[in-house]
Amino acid sequence: MSDTALVAAFLLIAALYASVGQAGASGYLAVMALAGFAPVAMKTTALALNLAVAGIGTALFLRAGRIGWRNVWPFALLGFPFSMLGGAVHLPERLYFPIVGAVLILSALQMARTAWRGRPVEPDTIRPAPFLPALLTGALFGFVSGTTGTGGGVFLAPVILAMGWGTPRQTAATTAVYNLMNSAAALLGAYAMWDQIPPALPIWLIAVGVGGTLGAVIGSRYLSDRWLRGILALLLVASGLKLLL
């Protein structure tokens, strides 16, 4: 894969993922796997790119008034420290790709089911996540995201929607903040691996910054709830298959 193609791929992935409140780590990992990156370089690079896009998405969702902090902090309370702990863990390649790929595909199936079930979400069926389940969910996905370099929101979003803890738009905003906090924590936890980050990272950060801004603007203002679910489902299954294969 040429340098130009890699930059273009990162930009497109950032735009697509940011439109549904995600930062794109699983997509970056899939591209880097195809490009032959070493696992440690993949993890640290994905976290750095994820952090940039999640920051942009959080700022734009906040500006659009989409973020409800009551929906965020129960997941983030233990998500941050467990992400930092997971960031210090390095899985062998033979475990890393199958685990992440399988989880993404399972998440995609759940997301697709809710996207095309043919009926809108009823506002009176939405309720805030109970504190203890949210706390434990945030901790679990925080550790998983830190270990795999995926940011966490890609795992959290299907759970929130399946449990009726938020509308797709609320979920997009919540997971944007969750991705931001977990990516920062995991990158701090992986500080011993920072020397494996490729020197081209600044260029890639600019690319995902442009893509993330475009995607977040589209997602926060224009996409319908069904499209938010459908796009995320397609992205999840594509990334999962690439990591498995």
N, C-alpha and C positions, 0 to 999 in steps of 0.2 A: 504494500500500500504506500503510495507516494505521500510526501509531506502535505501537499495541497489537498489530496483526497482525505487525509486524516483530519485536517482542519475543517473541511466542509462537513465531514461526518459528525464531528463534535458539535458544530454549529446547529445542524439539523436536529440532532438528538436533543440538545438543550432546548430548542424551540418546542419540539413535540412534547417533551416531558413537562416543561414549565407550564404549558397550557392546561395541564391537569394537576398542578400543584406539586409536581415531582421535580427533582433536580437532575435526573438522568444517569445516576451512577451505574445502574445495571446496563444501560445502553453503552456507556463509555467502556465498561468492562468487556462487553461483547466485542466491540470494535478493536480494543487493544489485544484481546485474545486472538482475533483473526490476523492482526498485524504482527503477532509473535512477541509481544511484550512479556517480560518476566513477571511472575505472580506478585512479587513485592512491589515492583514498579507500577503494576496495574492498580493495586490497592491504594497506594499513597496518591497516585495521580487522580484516580476516580474520586477520592475523598476531597482533594483540593478543588477539582472542577465542580463537584457537588456543592461544596461550601459556597463557591461564587454564585452559582445559579440559585441556590436556596436563599441566599441573601437578597438577591434581586427580586425573586418571587415573593418573599416575605414583605419587602418594602412596598411592592406594588399592590399586593393583597391588602396590606394595612392601609395604604392610601385610598383604596377603593372601599374601605370599611367592611371587609369580608372576614376579618379575623376576630373570633370570639375567644378571649383568653381563658374563659371557663372551660372551653373545649380543649385547650392546649396543655395547661400546666399539670393536670393529673398524669398525662402521658410523659411529660418532660421531666418530672421531678426525679424519677429514678432512671429515666432514659439517658440523661447526660452522663452520670457516673458509670453506668454499665456500658455505654458506648466507649468511654475512655478505656475501660478495662478490656473490652473486646478489641480495641485498636491495637493493643500491645500483643495480641495473639496472632500468630501466622499459621494458617491451615496449609497442609501439603496440597499440591495441585490435584492429586487424585481424589481428594475429598471436597476441595473448594468448589470446583465447577459443577459436579453433580448435585451437591446440596443446594447451592444458589439457584441453579436451573430448575430443579424440581419445585422449589418454593415459589418461584416466579410463575410457573405454569399453573400450579394449583390456585394461586391468587388470580390469575387471568381467567380461569374457568368461573370462579365466583363473581368476578367483575362482569363478565359477559352475560351471566345469568341475570344479574340485576339490570344490565343495560338494555336488554331486549325482551324483558318480561311483559312489555306492552302496557304498563300502567305507571303513572307518575308517582313520586313519593308523596304521601299524605303528610302535611305538616304536623298533624296531631299525633302521628306515630313516632315522631322524632323526639328523643329524650337525651339529656346529657349522659355521658358515660358514668356509671357508678364509680366512686372513688377507688375502692380496692381493686376491682378488675382493671381499671385504667392504669393504676399504679403498676400492677404486675405485668400487664401487656406492654407498657412502656419500657419496663426493665428488660423483659425478654427480647423485644425487638431491638432495644438499644444494644444489647450484647451481640445479637446476631448481626446487626448492621455494622457494628464496629469490627467484628471479626471478618466479615465478608467485604467491607468497604462499600456497602450499598446505601447508606444514609438512613434507612429505616422506614421512611414514609411509604415505600413501595410495598412493605409488608403490612403496615398499619392501616392503609386506606381500605383494603377489602374487609378488614375486621370491623372498622367503624361503620361501613355501609351495611354489612351483613347483620350487625347487631342493632341497627337503627339508631346509632348514636350521632348521626349528622346527615344532612343532605349531601349530595355530591359536591356542591359548591362549598359548603362548610368544610367538608372533608379535604378538599383541595387546599383550602387556606390553612387548616390545621396541620396537614402533613408538610406544607411548605415550611412552617416554623419548626416542626419536629425534625425535618431534614437539616435545617440550618444548625440547630443545637447539637444534634447527634454527629453531624459531619465534623463540626469544630472539635467536639470531644474526642471522637475517634482519631482525628488527625493529631491531636495532642498526645493521645495514648500511643500512637505509632511514631513518636519522634525519633526513635532509634533507627527507623527505616527511611528517614527523610533524605539520606544521601543517595537513595535509589530513585528519587524523582528525576525524570528526564529533563535536560536543560531547555527543551522546547516548551516547558510548561507555561511561561508567560504568554506565548503566542496562543496556546490553547485556551488560556483563561480569557483572552480577548474574544476569541471565537464563541465560547459558551456564554460570555457576557452579552454579546449581541443577540445570540439565539435565545437566551433565557429571557431577556427583556421583551423581545417580540412575542414569545410564547406566553409569558405571564400577562401581558396586556390583552392578548386575545382571550385567554382563559378566564381572566377576572371580569371581562366585560361582555363578551359576545357569545361564547359557546353555551349551548343548552345543557341541562343536566344529563340527558341521554348521551349526547356527544362526549361529554367529559368521561362518562363511564366507558363508552365504546372505545375511545382512543386509548385510554389507559389499559384496557383489556388486550388490545392488539399489541401495544408496546410490551406488556408483560410477557405474553406468549412468545413474541419474536425474540426477546432477550433470553427467555428461558431456554428455548430451543437452541439458540446459538451457543449458550454456555454448556448445554448437555452434549452438543455435537462437536 
